[in-house]
């Protein structure tokens, strides 16, 4: 028998206290460094060998979840073998080789309400308690929470528990006939792409008929997530003194030319994709010519086929860019050697590639989400890159990205990150209504439009400003 949700707020004083305690913990992962514009410029990013703030945060979260009926199924880091799987970003493998405690400091937590049931009778929620670096003053003024992770994604994680608690009290079938899973994962931020957090849990079968990845979408249901690949273009030449610049290879001029050329050639080259011409570094001194340097590009796409076309477009544009550089600078005095050797000096390496994109549709699940208050995002919203990519192609499921706040308006990953209590309350109510409707549904049909794997030969929120 359905019991209506109480008119009083679903988030209690204990929930507000939990969020403030979580915000106080510096849970930036080891892949994160200080963020430009951080509050104090001296951010703790991982703790010592005996001190792992992320684990502490997950333990606090698990203790609060117990009052909602959720019990701990698993709280452990991924097996090291996951770092050898295809698609793992280079930065992850290098960090793990450099730090023996890389994985042990980043466990993932799996909670469940009720017995383990087939996916058809399960709803899964995925949250992450790791954050980007950059200390933010933690405070709550009665209306708004401030602090690193407020919107991405500690605030949504706490509101999720309030929604589950309210739904379980109103619908006895939850925890009996219907199971609820909560993944509180590590490795969402820092370019890890969920490869050692969400990916192993999904592969182990911990997902449901409906899967909700709690990320800021303005409370709109977004059933897609882009994937991203990172291209690293390097120059390996010889330095020179500023008095004889023609004696060396000028990586600054070469990479500067390529950055402009690629920006122009790749802009709109593959409709529906995005190209971020990112960091360019050669050196910082005024009195020398730098012969080595790096240019980074982040390329996001909504389907594997688009990703393959974008990768091919980059390779082609790099070739034409090198040819144009040689033609333009070949007759100069200071850059003739660089122009002659350019094709030999430049290398393209993929730091991140071969990751899936998410794109699915299911009228039944979408109607359930809409009735719960999670209205569909506009069809022209391409989404962003997050751990939801690992739910791509799961049979008999529907996956959406849904959460309170906005990546840009709420300053996720930036100075001044915040989330409003009202938005958390609205999210908690959407969660409660969704679970209640799912529990009371007499039948849960397979998706009419089953998800299509988008795992071409190419592949983070890395594609957002967050």
C-alpha positions in Angstrom: 0.0 0.0 0.0 1.4 3.3 -1.0 2.3 5.8 1.7 2.7 9.4 0.7 6.0 11.1 1.4 5.9 13.4 4.5 5.4 17.1 3.7 8.3 17.9 6.1 11.8 18.1 4.8 13.4 14.7 4.0 16.9 16.0 4.9 17.2 16.0 8.7 19.7 17.8 11.0 21.8 14.6 11.0 22.0 14.7 7.2 23.2 18.3 7.3 25.8 17.4 9.9 26.9 14.4 7.8 27.4 16.6 4.8 29.5 19.1 6.7 31.7 16.4 8.1 32.2 15.0 4.6 33.1 18.4 3.3 35.7 18.8 6.0 37.5 15.7 4.8 40.2 16.3 2.1 39.2 13.5 -0.2 41.1 14.6 -3.3 42.6 11.5 -5.0 46.3 11.0 -5.7 45.9 12.0 -9.3 44.8 15.5 -8.3 47.2 18.4 -7.7 46.5 21.8 -6.4 43.8 23.6 -8.3 44.5 27.1 -9.6 42.5 29.5 -7.5 42.2 27.2 -4.4 41.5 28.9 -1.1 44.9 28.4 0.5 47.2 27.0 -2.3 48.3 24.2 0.1 45.9 21.3 -0.4 46.2 17.9 1.1 45.6 15.4 -1.6 45.7 12.0 0.0 47.0 11.5 3.5 49.8 9.4 4.8 50.2 5.6 4.5 48.2 5.3 7.8 45.7 8.0 7.0 43.2 7.8 4.1 40.5 10.5 4.2 38.5 8.9 1.5 38.2 5.7 3.4 37.2 7.7 6.5 34.5 9.5 4.4 33.1 6.2 3.1 33.0 4.8 6.7 31.0 7.9 7.8 28.7 7.4 4.8 28.2 3.7 5.5 27.3 4.4 9.1 24.7 7.0 8.1 23.4 4.6 5.4 22.8 1.9 8.1 20.1 4.0 9.5 18.3 3.8 6.1 18.6 0.0 6.1 21.6 -0.2 3.8 24.3 -2.6 4.7 27.9 -2.9 3.6 28.4 -5.5 0.9 31.9 -4.6 0.0 34.5 -1.9 1.1 37.8 -2.6 -0.7 40.1 -1.3 -3.4 40.1 -2.8 -6.8 42.4 -5.7 -7.6 45.6 -4.4 -9.3 44.7 -6.4 -12.4 42.1 -3.8 -13.3 44.9 -1.4 -14.0 46.1 -3.6 -16.9 42.7 -3.7 -18.7 42.3 -1.9 -22.0 41.2 1.7 -21.8 43.0 2.5 -18.5 44.5 6.0 -18.9 48.3 6.3 -19.0 48.2 8.7 -16.0 46.6 6.0 -13.9 49.1 3.3 -14.7 52.0 5.6 -14.1 50.7 6.8 -10.8 50.1 3.2 -9.6 53.6 2.2 -10.6 55.1 5.2 -8.7 53.0 4.6 -5.5 52.5 1.1 -4.0 49.6 2.5 -1.9 47.8 4.0 -4.9 44.9 1.5 -4.8 44.7 0.9 -1.1 44.2 4.5 -0.4 41.2 4.5 -2.8 38.7 1.9 -1.9 35.1 1.8 -3.2 32.1 1.2 -1.1 29.1 -1.0 -2.1 25.9 -0.8 -0.1 22.6 -2.7 -0.5 19.1 -2.5 0.8 17.5 -5.9 0.8 18.8 -9.2 -0.6 20.8 -9.6 -3.8 18.2 -9.7 -6.5 18.4 -9.9 -10.3 19.0 -6.6 -12.0 15.3 -6.5 -13.2 14.3 -6.1 -9.5 17.1 -3.7 -8.6 17.8 0.1 -8.7 21.4 1.2 -8.6 22.7 4.6 -7.6 26.3 5.6 -8.2 28.0 8.5 -6.2 31.6 9.4 -5.7 33.1 10.9 -2.5 36.5 11.7 -4.1 36.9 15.3 -5.2 39.3 17.5 -7.2 42.0 19.3 -5.3 41.7 22.8 -4.0 40.6 23.6 -0.5 37.3 25.5 -0.1 36.1 26.9 3.2 33.3 24.7 4.6 30.2 26.4 5.9 26.4 26.2 5.9 24.4 29.4 6.3 21.0 27.7 6.7 20.3 27.8 3.0 23.5 26.9 1.2 26.4 24.5 1.7 29.9 25.6 0.7 33.0 23.4 0.3 34.9 21.2 -2.0 32.5 18.4 -3.2 29.3 20.3 -2.2 27.8 19.8 -5.6 30.2 17.2 -7.0 29.3 15.0 -5.4 29.1 14.8 -1.6 25.9 16.9 -1.4 24.0 14.6 -3.8 25.4 11.6 -2.0 23.9 12.7 1.3 20.5 13.7 -0.4 20.5 10.2 -1.9 20.4 8.6 1.5 17.6 10.8 2.6 15.6 9.8 -0.4 16.2 6.1 0.1 15.3 6.4 3.8 12.0 8.1 2.9 11.1 5.6 0.2 11.9 2.6 2.4 9.6 3.9 5.1 6.8 4.5 2.6 7.1 1.3 0.5 7.5 -2.1 2.3 8.4 -3.8 -1.0 11.8 -1.9 -0.9 14.3 -4.2 0.7 12.0 -7.2 0.3 10.9 -7.5 -3.3 13.1 -4.8 -4.7 16.8 -4.2 -3.9 18.6 -0.9 -3.9 22.3 -0.6 -4.5 24.5 2.3 -3.8 28.0 2.5 -5.2 30.2 5.1 -3.4 33.2 4.9 -5.6 36.8 6.2 -5.8 38.6 7.2 -8.9 35.9 9.3 -10.5 38.1 12.5 -10.5 41.6 13.2 -11.7 41.2 11.6 -15.0 40.8 8.1 -13.6 37.6 7.7 -15.6 36.2 5.2 -13.1 38.6 2.5 -14.3 39.3 1.2 -10.8 36.1 2.3 -9.0 32.9 2.0 -11.0 34.2 -0.3 -13.7 35.0 -3.3 -11.5 31.6 -3.0 -9.6 29.6 -2.9 -12.9 31.6 -5.8 -14.2 30.8 -7.8 -11.1 27.0 -7.4 -11.8 26.3 -4.7 -9.3 23.7 -2.8 -11.3 20.0 -2.6 -11.8 17.1 -2.3 -14.2 17.5 1.5 -13.7 20.9 3.0 -12.9 21.3 6.6 -11.7 24.7 8.3 -11.7 24.4 11.2 -9.3 26.1 14.1 -11.0 24.9 17.7 -11.4 22.3 18.0 -14.2 19.9 20.5 -12.8 17.6 17.6 -11.7 17.1 16.7 -15.3 17.4 13.1 -16.5 20.3 12.8 -19.0 20.5 9.3 -20.5 23.8 9.8 -22.1 27.4 10.5 -21.3 30.3 11.5 -23.5 33.6 9.7 -23.5 36.9 11.5 -23.8 40.3 10.7 -25.2 43.5 12.7 -24.5 46.1 13.2 -27.2 49.7 14.2 -26.1 51.8 15.7 -28.9 55.5 16.0 -28.0 58.5 17.5 -29.5 61.9 15.9 -28.8 64.6 18.2 -30.1 67.7 20.0 -28.9 67.9 23.1 -26.8 69.9 26.2 -27.7 71.2 29.4 -26.1 69.3 32.6 -26.9 72.3 34.1 -28.6 72.2 31.3 -31.2 68.5 30.3 -31.5 69.1 28.8 -35.0 71.3 26.1 -33.5 68.5 24.4 -31.7 64.9 23.2 -32.3 62.3 25.7 -31.2 59.6 23.5 -29.6 57.7 26.6 -28.5 57.2 27.9 -32.0 56.4 24.5 -33.4 53.9 23.5 -30.8 52.4 27.0 -30.9 51.8 26.6 -34.6 50.3 23.2 -34.2 48.0 24.3 -31.4 46.5 27.0 -33.7 46.4 24.7 -36.7 44.7 21.9 -34.8 42.2 24.3 -33.1 41.1 25.6 -36.5 41.0 22.3 -38.3 39.3 20.3 -35.6 36.7 22.8 -34.7 33.4 21.3 -36.0 35.3 18.6 -38.0 33.1 15.9 -36.5 29.6 17.2 -35.6 28.6 16.3 -32.0 32.2 16.2 -30.7 34.1 18.7 -28.7 37.8 19.6 -28.9 39.7 21.2 -26.0 43.1 22.5 -26.9 44.5 22.4 -23.4 48.0 22.7 -21.9 51.1 23.7 -23.8 54.4 23.6 -22.0 58.0 24.1 -23.1 59.8 26.2 -20.5 59.8 29.3 -18.4 63.1 31.0 -19.0 63.6 33.9 -21.4 67.2 33.3 -22.3 67.1 29.9 -24.0 65.4 28.0 -26.8 63.5 25.0 -25.6 63.8 21.9 -27.9 61.3 19.8 -26.0 57.7 20.4 -25.1 54.2 19.0 -24.9 50.8 19.9 -26.2 47.7 18.3 -24.8 44.2 18.0 -26.4 41.1 16.5 -24.8 38.5 15.2 -27.3 35.1 14.2 -26.3 32.4 12.4 -28.3 29.0 10.8 -27.9 29.5 7.6 -29.8 32.4 5.3 -30.5 32.0 5.9 -34.3 32.3 9.7 -33.7 35.3 9.1 -31.6 37.0 7.1 -34.3 36.3 9.9 -36.9 37.7 12.5 -34.5 40.9 10.5 -33.8 41.4 10.1 -37.6 40.8 13.8 -38.1 43.4 14.7 -35.5 46.0 12.4 -37.1 45.3 14.0 -40.5 45.3 17.5 -39.2 48.6 16.9 -37.4 50.2 15.8 -40.7 48.9 18.9 -42.6 50.0 21.1 -39.7 53.6 19.8 -39.9 53.6 20.3 -43.6 52.4 23.8 -43.3 55.0 24.6 -40.6 57.8 23.3 -42.8 56.6 25.4 -45.8 56.2 28.5 -43.7 59.4 28.4 -41.7 61.7 26.5 -44.0 63.3 29.7 -45.5 63.7 31.5 -42.1 67.0 31.8 -40.4 66.1 31.1 -36.8 63.7 28.3 -37.4 65.0 26.5 -40.5 66.4 23.6 -38.6 63.2 23.1 -36.7 61.2 23.2 -40.0 63.5 20.6 -41.6 63.3 18.2 -38.7 59.7 18.8 -37.6 58.1 15.6 -38.8 60.9 13.6 -37.2 60.7 15.4 -33.8 56.9 15.3 -33.3 55.2 12.3 -31.8 51.5 11.7 -31.1 50.6 9.6 -28.0 47.2 8.7 -26.7 47.1 9.1 -22.9 43.5 8.1 -22.8 41.6 6.2 -25.5 39.3 3.2 -26.1 36.6 4.1 -23.6 32.9 3.7 -24.2 30.3 6.4 -24.5 26.8 6.1 -23.1 23.7 6.6 -25.2 20.5 4.8 -24.4 16.7 5.3 -24.4 13.9 3.4 -22.7 10.4 4.9 -22.8 9.2 3.0 -19.7 12.1 4.0 -17.5 12.1 7.6 -18.9 8.3 7.8 -18.0 9.0 6.6 -14.5 11.8 9.1 -14.1 9.7 11.9 -15.4 6.8 11.0 -13.1 9.2 11.2 -10.2 10.1 14.7 -11.2 13.3 14.1 -13.2 12.2 15.6 -16.5 14.3 14.7 -19.6 17.2 16.9 -20.5 16.8 18.6 -23.9 17.8 16.4 -26.8 20.5 18.8 -27.9 22.3 18.5 -24.5 25.3 16.3 -25.3 26.0 15.6 -21.6 29.5 15.2 -20.2 32.0 12.6 -19.3 31.5 10.7 -16.1 31.5 7.1 -14.7 28.2 6.4 -16.4 30.1 5.3 -19.5 30.7 1.9 -17.8 27.0 1.2 -17.9 27.1 1.4 -21.7 25.7 -1.7 -23.4 24.3 -3.4 -20.2 21.5 -5.6 -21.4 18.0 -5.1 -20.0 18.9 -1.8 -18.3 18.4 1.9 -18.5 21.1 4.3 -17.2 20.8 8.0 -16.7 22.8 10.8 -15.2 20.8 12.8 -12.6 21.5 15.2 -9.8 21.0 18.6 -8.2 22.9 21.7 -9.2 25.0 22.5 -12.2 28.6 21.9 -13.0 29.2 25.5 -14.1 26.6 27.5 -12.1 27.6 25.8 -8.8 31.3 26.1 -9.5 32.2 22.4 -9.5 35.9 21.9 -9.6 36.4 25.7 -9.1 36.6 28.3 -6.4 33.3 28.9 -4.5 31.7 25.5 -5.0 28.3 25.3 -3.4 24.9 23.5 -3.3 21.6 24.8 -2.0 19.7 22.9 0.6 16.5 23.2 -1.5 18.1 21.5 -4.4 19.3 18.6 -2.2 15.7 18.3 -0.9 14.3 18.2 -4.4 16.8 15.5 -5.4 15.9 13.4 -2.3 12.2 13.6 -3.2 12.9 12.5 -6.8 14.9 9.6 -5.5 12.1 8.6 -3.1 9.4 8.9 -5.7 11.4 7.0 -8.3 12.1 4.1 -5.8 8.4 4.1 -4.7 7.2 3.9 -8.3 9.7 1.2 -9.2 8.7 -0.9 -6.1 5.0 -0.7 -6.9 5.3 -1.4 -10.6 3.6 -4.7 -11.5 5.9 -5.3 -14.5 9.3 -3.9 -15.5 9.7 -4.5 -19.2 13.0 -4.9 -20.9 14.0 -1.7 -22.7 12.4 -1.3 -26.1 15.4 0.6 -27.2 18.2 -1.4 -25.6 21.5 0.3 -25.0 23.9 0.0 -27.9 27.6 -0.4 -26.9 29.6 2.6 -28.1 33.0 1.0 -27.6 34.8 1.7 -30.9 38.5 1.8 -31.3 38.6 5.2 -29.6 37.4 6.2 -26.8 36.3 13.2 -18.3 34.0 15.0 -16.6 37.3 15.9 -18.1 35.4 17.4 -21.0 33.5 19.9 -18.9 34.7 23.1 -17.2 34.1 21.4 -13.9 
